[in-house]
Amino acid sequence: MKEMIRTDGLTKEYDGKTILNDVSLTVNRGEIYGFLGLNGAGKTTIIRILLGMIKPTSGEVYLMGKKLTKGGGLWNHVGYIVEVPYAYPGFTVRENLKLYAKLRGIQDRKAVDSVIEKVHLDDYAETKAKDLSLGNAQKLGLAKALIHHPEILILDEPTNALDPAGIVAVRELLKSLSSEGVTIFISSHILEEMSRLASRIGIIHRGTLLQEISAHEFENLRRKKLYVGVRGTATWAGEQLAKAGYKASITGDGMLEVLDERAVRHPERVSRLLADAGIPLYLLSVVEEELESYFLNTVRRNSSKE
């Protein structure tokens, strides 16, 4: 798989303060790399360095296997959104995109109509940018990022201000682009959405890259629990489970929480055990740790070491 984005030891300092600390990451062709971090963790700084907007104090950036240099000719292959997308407020959506296509040297006359359709702005093509909702202004920014069919997309909070339908539409669009080989580097604070979208996840905290995991690795790493609701006393049910070798605790709402892997894999055995003991159940549910919980636990573990 071809390497499309790579950073080697990126460090950035402002006024003696370390904003990024030796960040090395890799993104391969067709991956959707979800870049996660709290506010101030260094996400936008990384993105600005990837786009050549600012220089690192030390370290290197490689795009498509080539070292990023000023005027290196790589920008024809890159589309991006950084923070609030800029548009000429007095121009319509179509006029903004025509101007941008001209600046990009795009000759295809159908390019503007095609990208308007792709980001679902058909009904707003003749609306001035200043009259767009925040969500549609974000879609216009995405259209500008896509109009030249880039091989790499670098997106900072691309679903910001979108309604649920808009978020789903952008998710499906990005998945489609990824399946066509487009490489997508995306930061977002909507962690549930990242869990549905990203094929690989990087977690940054206080300028340090804590972890990179694939979606498959996340499935294996995140904690799974079995919740058992019984009619009657949960203490008695817990004792029966303990006799069978299960570790169960009682939650604040009176249910049993079982962390044993064998219970998670075979909840029917727990159900049978309690039924044989004459304890009726009203709930048996396996719950998987969400990305938000996993992310926060990872950050807390790192903070406790400092």
N, C-alpha and C positions, 0 to 999 in steps of 0.2 A: 504494500500500500504506500503510495507516494506521500512524502512529508510535505505539507503545505505551509505550516506555520511552526517556527521553532524559535524559542528564546534561550539564550545561554547566559546564565548568571546576571540577569538584569537587576541592577541596583540603582535607585534614585534617591538623592538626598536634596532637601531644601533647608537652607539656613542651619546646617548641622544636624537636621532631623532626618532619620532614615524612613522614607516612604515605601520603598521596595527593597527587599533584602534577598539578593541572590536567587531570583526567580527563574527557573528553567522549566519550560513546558513544551509540549509537542502536540500538534493537531494534524491528523492525516486527511487525505482527500475524502470528501463525502461525509466526514464526521460532523455532528452538531455538538460542539464543545460548550457546555454550560459552565460559566465562570461565576462562582458564588462567593459572596463576602458581605459582611456588615458594612454600613456606611463608613467611609474613611479607611476601608481595608486595603485599597490600592487598585480596585477594579478599573476605574476610569483612567488612572495613571498608566496602567498597562496598555489599555486601548489607545490612548494618545501616543504612546511610544510605538506601538505596532503601526500606527498610521503616519509616523514621522512628524507628528505635531510638536513633540518635545523630544529632547535627547536624554538617554539614560546617563547617569553618572559613570556607570561602567556596564559592560555586558553587550551582547549583540542580538540583533533580530534578523531572522531569515524568513523570507516569503518565497514559496515555490522553489526552495533550494538556493535562492540567491540572497546575498547579504543586502540588507536594506540600507541604501545610501540615497542622499539627496539627488533627485533627478534621475533615479535609477531605472525609470521606465516601467515600474511594477504597477502603477496606479490604474492602468487600463484593465488590470485583472482583479481589482479590488473595489467593492462597494461598501458603504458604511453609513451608520447612523451614530452620532455621538451626542448624547443628551438631547436638547431640543432641536429638531430638524429645522434648518433655515429655509425660508421661501420668500420670494418677493411678494409682499402683502397685497399690492394693487393688481397683481397678475392673477389670472385664473389658474386652476390646476393644470389645464392643457397648456396654457402659455408658459407657465413655470417649467413644465417638462420639455416643451419645444426648445426653450432657451438652454436648458441643461443639456439636451441632446446635441444642440449646436456646439456648446462648449466642449462636449465630449467628442465632437467630430463624427457623430453618428449619421450615416447617410440614409438608413432605412426609414422611409416615411411612415411605415406602420409601427415603428418602435413605440411611439407615444401612446397610440390607441391600445397597443398590446399590453403595455405595462399598466395602463389605467384599468383595463379589464382584469389583469392579474391580481391587483390589490383591491379590487371591488370599489373603485371610485367613479364608476360610470355615471352615477346620478349626480356627481359633483364636479364633473369635468369642466363646466363653465362657471363654477363658483370661484370667487376671488379667495385667495389664500387667507386673507384677514377675516373672512366670514366662515371659515371652517371650524368645526368643533376640534377640541384637542386630539380626539381619536382620529379624525380624518386628516388633520395636519400630520399626525404620526404616519398615516398611510401614505401621504404625499412624500414624506421623507423616505419611506421604504421604496416607493416607486423610483425616486431619484437614485437610490442605491442599486436598484435592479436594472435600470434602463439599458445599460451597456453589457448585460449578461456576464457579470463578473464570475470568476472562478472561486473567489474568496469573499465572504460577507463578514464584516465585523460590526456587530450591533450592540449598542449600549441601551438597554431597557426599551426594546422595540415595541413591546405591548403596553407601554405606559399610556394611561388614559383611555385605552380601548375598552369597549363593553364586552361582556362574555362572548357574544357572537363574533365580534372582531378578533378577540384572542384566539378563538377556535379557527377562524379563517387564516390568520397569520401562522398558526401552528401547522395547519395542513399545507400551506404554501411552503413553509420552510422544510417540512418533511419531504415534499415533492422535489424541491431544489436539491436537497441532500441526496435523494435517490438518483438524481441526474449527475451527481459527482461534485456539486458545489460544496465547498467547505465553509462551515458557519461557526464563528466564534461569537458567543452571545452572553452578555451579562444581564441578570434580571434579579429582582427581589421577590418575584412571584415563584416561590420554590415549588409549589404544587405543579405549576405549568412546566417548570424545568424537568421535573420527574417524568412528565409525559413526553417531553420533546428531546432531551439531550441523550446522545449515545455515549457520551463521556462527560465526567464532571470534575472540575477543579475547584478546590476550596482554598481561599486565601484569607488570612487573618493578620492584621497589623503588618502588612507588607510581606508576609512569609507564606509561600505556597505550602499548605499543610498536607494536602492529599490530592491525588488524581485517581479516579476509579471509573471503570466502565459501568454502563447500566447493568450489565450482567453481574459484575462484582458487587454492585450496590444491592442487588437482589439477595446475594448470599450474605452480605455483611449486616444488613439491617435486621434489627431484632424482631422476632415474632413471638406473639403471646397467645395463649388460649384463655378466653374468658368463659367462665362457667357460672350460670345463674341457677340456683337451686331453690326449691320451695321448702321452707323450713330454715333451720339454722345452718349457716355456712361453716361454722366451727366444726360441727359434726362431719360435714362433707369433707372439710379439709383434713380431718383426722383420718378418714378412710383413704384419701389420696396419699397421705403421708405413709400409711401402712404399706401401700403398693409402691412406695419409692418415689412418688412425685413431690416436688417442692411447690407448695401452693401458699399464697398469701391472700388475705381478705382486703378488698379495696374499700374505699370510703363509702361506696354505695352498696356494700354488702355482697359483692360478687367475688368469686374466686379467680385469681390471676395465676396461671401456670406457665412457667417459662421453659420447662423441660422440652427439648427438641422432640423427644418421642411423643409427647402429648400434642405438640403442634402438628407433627406429621400424621398422627393417628388419633384424632379427637374421639373417634367412635369407641376406642378402648376405654377412654375416660367415661364416656357416656354409659357404656355397658357396666363398668365397675360400680358407678354410683347407682344405676338402676338395680343391680343385683343386691346392693345394700339397702334397697327400699327408699332411695332418695330421688324424688322426681325432679327433672330439669325443666326450666323454661327458656334457657338460653345456652347455646354452645357456639362460640364464635372465635375464629382465628383472626387476629388483628396484626397487620404488619406495620412496622415503624415507617412513618412518612419521611420524605426527604427533609422537610423542615426540622423534624425532631432529630434526625441523624446529623444534620448540619450544625444545629445548636449544641448537641452533645459533643461533636468534634471540636467546636470552638471552645466550649467550656473546659474540656480536657486539656487543651493547649494552654488556656489562660491560667489554669491551676498550676501548671509547671513553671510559670514565669515568676 
